Amino acid sequence: MKIAPIRNEKDYQKALKRLDEIFDGKKGTEKGDELEILSILIDRYENDNFPIGMPDPIEAIKFRMEQMGMKQKDLAELVGFKSRVSEILNKKRKLTLEMIRKLNTVLHIPTEVLIQDY
């Protein structure tokens, strides 16, 4: 097992190739240990070089509503009037702290996403 830091695209591609070769490594074996360490290195390289930003709060709400089969009237039960929901979804009204808490609890959208400016 020869593991080295991933510093560039060439190292990254080499690590991905090796990961594919040892993907069936069993935990507690030499291959399994190499697989675990290599996975950590690849994850770190990807997070540093290909960061994924957080989604827009309103788009996250719409997406989650779609996933859960919710309509605007369902969301009105959480945040108030149907007209208020329309204003929020059209970005004409900001989310309040109370709304953020309810959306987090019911829709399971992280507060880090909901508190972003939009």
Summary of the structure (lengths in Angstrom):
residues: 118
radius of gyration: 21.6
end to end distance: 48.0
largest distance: 62.0
contacts: 283
relative contact order: 0.11
helix: 64%
strand: 0%
